[in-house]
Amino acid sequence: MTPAERPDLARARRRQPGVAVPSPCVGVCRMDESTGLCAGCARTLDEIAGWSRLDDDGKLRVWQAIQTRWTPA
């Protein structure tokens, strides 16, 4: 996935105006067995399943984790 295709909070906010903390889903819903992360949004199954129950702070923590996951070590 190129950097332009990766989940980005600013782009998600443009795609989902009026939502305080939009979903990082980019429509590529496939779990990578080697990482345990979605190949599209880099969330875990628990993060995906629990998204709708998280408050805004929890959602922002998931976004922060996503950005860390995409950053090369």
Residue pairs with C-beta under 8 A, 6 or more apart in sequence:
1 28
1 39
1 40
3 70
5 26
6 26
6 42
6 70
7 24
7 25
7 26
7 40
7 41
7 42
7 63
7 66
9 22
9 24
9 63
12 22
12 23
12 24
13 19
13 22
15 22
16 22
16 23
20 56
21 56
21 59
21 60
21 63
23 41
23 51
24 41
24 42
24 43
24 62
24 63
24 66
25 40
25 41
25 48
26 40
26 41
27 40
28 38
28 39
28 40
28 41
29 38
29 40
30 38
30 39
30 40
31 37
31 38
31 39
31 45
32 38
32 39
36 44
36 45
37 43
37 44
37 69
38 44
38 48
41 48
41 66
42 66
42 69
42 70
43 51
43 62
43 66
47 62
47 65
51 59
51 62
54 62
